[in-house]
Amino acid sequence: MKLDFSDTALAFQHASPADIRRARLLFGVLASPALVSTGKTLSLWALKWRLPVKGLIRATVFRQFCGGETVAESRPAIQRLWSGGVGSILDYSVEGQTTDAAFDQTVEVALQTLALAATEPGLSLGVFKMTGIAPHDLLEHMTLGAELTAAESHQLEKVRARVRRMAQFAAKSGRTLMIDAEETWIQGAIDQLAREAMQEFNRDRLVIMTTIQCYRVGRQAQLRADLDHASAHGYFYGVKLVRGAYMEKERERAATLGYPSPIQPDKAGTDTEYDACGRMMLEALGRPDSPGRVGMVFGTHNEDSNRLGAELLTSQGWNPQDAPIWFAQLYGMSDFISFVMAHHGFRVAKYLPFGPIVNVMPYLLRRAEENTSVAGQTGRELLMLRKEAARRKQVS
Ligand SMILES: Cc1cc2nc3c(=O)[nH]c(=O)nc-3n(C[C@H](O)[C@H](O)[C@H](O)COP(=O)(O)OP(=O)(O)OC[C@H]3O[C@@H](n4cnc5c(N)ncnc54)[C@H](O)[C@@H]3O)c2cc1C
């Protein structure tokens, strides 16, 4: 099967002329590092001093990359995506919380998103971040292998109870819950908690999925060890494969503290690791007549990686709708991949972030920074948007 990611009529089937104009303008601004840097400083400063900039943020980056401030506000976006066969992964993108009340609130909101699947189609996957339900210091101490104090052990039990509550709900409601990956200095703890949850809840099917960041060195070995552990202990193994979102921060910290960078030396190294991990997972899945007890999400905007996943899946004899393999992108980006793959019968879903504007700012700033390169994602988005605008002009 040949996937044509340049079919912009399909990709932008739901976009109004105003949507196309707004997205072109926004990605045009994002292409300029100077504008993004100034915008970042100004918006953080203005929000801090409670200046009235929320309206501007809402009409621009927030509207492009988020579903709304609440689950209810996100419903139109969910329905619009689903009308093109694309599911949603509601992502409560509030980060950096520190209190038990805030952690419990994250769990409550996650349960609300899981419950929404009863009335809205296309919501088979859910997601949460460990830093949304656990103190950062605790995760860091666990990752260091430090002995926990009595108070920390108590906190850890509370974190485990939060994970269990969400996993039990997902198990009961027939959904699969992914755990995002974060910075390496807390990731050891996240991996440990994710493994415990998979071992407890994935006895009969995939309830919990972990995440592997392929920009880290040694991820093929990690994946092999994970697969071996799951098969030795008799549980389903699920993983979302991503390249990784914290590259600059990781490199800077390694340089400052004087340890070797955990990141691949170059982009080609990350790409090789990503595709090798994807192949390993599809090999573990095998053919539909005797499938392995695994599932995965290709979490990527990379056309070649999406293509590779699609080709491996179909060449192994799978009807893509029956396979426990999803292809996921972020809302507001790469519609030319999402809608084209969904049209060809693949299981596709978009992360749909939501939350109060002030609290989703770290997420929005990461998207802005990630898109600040004409050579990368922004260039592709602009190219597709221009192509679609030209096509519409021609047919009108
Ligand atoms: C559905 C979904 C879920 C995600 N969940 C997570 C998550 O849980 N945790 C997380 O960290 N990220 C997550 N991400 C973000 C992801 O890790 C990437 O930052 C983003 O998707 C860009 O990578 P790409 O494969 O889409 O595209 P590409 O454009 O092919 O790759 C860009 C990525 O390659 C890597 N890279 C770029 N330059 C270099 C270099 N010089 N050396 C080494 N590596 C380099 C970086 O990781 C960069 O982000 C998620 C993304 C998606 C789509």
The ligand as an SDF file (V2000), in Angstrom:
LIG
                    3D

 53 58  0  0  0  0  0  0  0  0999 V2000
    1.4500   10.9530   20.1210 C   0  0  0  0  0  0  0  0  0  0  0  0
    2.7270   11.4900   20.6650 C   0  0  0  0  0  0  0  0  0  0  0  0
    3.0620   11.2310   21.9890 C   0  0  0  0  0  0  0  0  0  0  0  0
    4.2540   11.7230   22.5130 C   0  0  0  0  0  0  0  0  0  0  0  0
    4.6030   11.4290   23.8050 N   0  0  0  0  0  0  0  0  0  0  0  0
    5.8200   11.7910   24.2720 C   0  0  0  0  0  0  0  0  0  0  0  0
    6.2770   11.3560   25.5370 C   0  0  0  0  0  0  0  0  0  0  0  0
    5.5870   10.6430   26.2720 O   0  0  0  0  0  0  0  0  0  0  0  0
    7.5090   11.7620   25.9470 N   0  0  0  0  0  0  0  0  0  0  0  0
    8.3380   12.5410   25.1450 C   0  0  0  0  0  0  0  0  0  0  0  0
    9.4650   12.8470   25.5520 O   0  0  0  0  0  0  0  0  0  0  0  0
    7.9140   12.9630   23.9450 N   0  0  0  0  0  0  0  0  0  0  0  0
    6.6850   12.6160   23.4950 C   0  0  0  0  0  0  0  0  0  0  0  0
    6.2960   13.0270   22.2510 N   0  0  0  0  0  0  0  0  0  0  0  0
    7.1220   14.0070   21.4940 C   0  0  0  0  0  0  0  0  0  0  0  0
    8.1630   13.2760   20.6730 C   0  0  0  0  0  0  0  0  0  0  0  0
    9.0940   12.6930   21.5510 O   0  0  0  0  0  0  0  0  0  0  0  0
    8.9380   14.1650   19.6870 C   0  0  0  0  0  0  0  0  0  0  0  0
    9.4720   15.2560   20.3710 O   0  0  0  0  0  0  0  0  0  0  0  0
    8.1290   14.6950   18.5490 C   0  0  0  0  0  0  0  0  0  0  0  0
    7.1130   13.8120   18.1820 O   0  0  0  0  0  0  0  0  0  0  0  0
    9.0600   14.9380   17.3490 C   0  0  0  0  0  0  0  0  0  0  0  0
    9.5870   13.6960   16.8660 O   0  0  0  0  0  0  0  0  0  0  0  0
    9.0070   13.0090   15.5380 P   0  0  0  0  0  0  0  0  0  0  0  0
    9.3060   11.5540   15.5600 O   0  0  0  0  0  0  0  0  0  0  0  0
    7.5710   13.3280   15.4660 O   0  0  0  0  0  0  0  0  0  0  0  0
    9.6750   13.7840   14.3400 O   0  0  0  0  0  0  0  0  0  0  0  0
   11.1190   14.0200   13.7190 P   0  0  0  0  0  0  0  0  0  0  0  0
   11.0390   15.3890   13.1460 O   0  0  0  0  0  0  0  0  0  0  0  0
   11.5350   12.9140   12.8110 O   0  0  0  0  0  0  0  0  0  0  0  0
   12.1370   14.0070   14.9120 O   0  0  0  0  0  0  0  0  0  0  0  0
   12.4250   15.0990   15.7390 C   0  0  0  0  0  0  0  0  0  0  0  0
   13.0110   14.4890   16.9930 C   0  0  0  0  0  0  0  0  0  0  0  0
   14.2490   13.8160   16.6890 O   0  0  0  0  0  0  0  0  0  0  0  0
   15.1440   13.9490   17.7750 C   0  0  0  0  0  0  0  0  0  0  0  0
   16.3190   14.7340   17.3320 N   0  0  0  0  0  0  0  0  0  0  0  0
   16.3090   15.8890   16.6110 C   0  0  0  0  0  0  0  0  0  0  0  0
   17.5620   16.3490   16.3940 N   0  0  0  0  0  0  0  0  0  0  0  0
   18.3980   15.4600   17.0000 C   0  0  0  0  0  0  0  0  0  0  0  0
   19.8050   15.3870   17.1630 C   0  0  0  0  0  0  0  0  0  0  0  0
   20.6090   16.3290   16.6600 N   0  0  0  0  0  0  0  0  0  0  0  0
   20.3230   14.3410   17.8450 N   0  0  0  0  0  0  0  0  0  0  0  0
   19.5410   13.3690   18.3500 C   0  0  0  0  0  0  0  0  0  0  0  0
   18.1710   13.3830   18.2340 N   0  0  0  0  0  0  0  0  0  0  0  0
   17.6110   14.4090   17.5770 C   0  0  0  0  0  0  0  0  0  0  0  0
   14.3890   14.7000   18.8700 C   0  0  0  0  0  0  0  0  0  0  0  0
   13.7880   13.7390   19.7160 O   0  0  0  0  0  0  0  0  0  0  0  0
   13.3370   15.4770   18.1020 C   0  0  0  0  0  0  0  0  0  0  0  0
   12.2020   15.7820   18.8800 O   0  0  0  0  0  0  0  0  0  0  0  0
    5.1010   12.5260   21.7130 C   0  0  0  0  0  0  0  0  0  0  0  0
    4.7720   12.7750   20.3760 C   0  0  0  0  0  0  0  0  0  0  0  0
    3.6160   12.2540   19.8460 C   0  0  0  0  0  0  0  0  0  0  0  0
    3.2990   12.5290   18.4370 C   0  0  0  0  0  0  0  0  0  0  0  0
  1  2  1  0
  2  3  1  0
  2 52  2  0
  3  4  2  0
  4  5  1  0
  4 50  1  0
  5  6  2  0
  6  7  1  0
  6 13  1  0
  7  8  2  0
  7  9  1  0
  9 10  1  0
 10 11  2  0
 10 12  1  0
 12 13  2  0
 13 14  1  0
 14 15  1  0
 14 50  1  0
 15 16  1  0
 16 17  1  0
 16 18  1  0
 18 19  1  0
 18 20  1  0
 20 21  1  0
 20 22  1  0
 22 23  1  0
 23 24  1  0
 24 25  2  0
 24 26  1  0
 24 27  1  0
 27 28  1  0
 28 29  2  0
 28 30  1  0
 28 31  1  0
 31 32  1  0
 32 33  1  0
 33 34  1  0
 33 48  1  0
 34 35  1  0
 35 36  1  0
 35 46  1  0
 36 37  1  0
 36 45  1  0
 37 38  2  0
 38 39  1  0
 39 40  1  0
 39 45  2  0
 40 41  1  0
 40 42  2  0
 42 43  1  0
 43 44  2  0
 44 45  1  0
 46 47  1  0
 46 48  1  0
 48 49  1  0
 50 51  2  0
 51 52  1  0
 52 53  1  0
M  END
$$$$
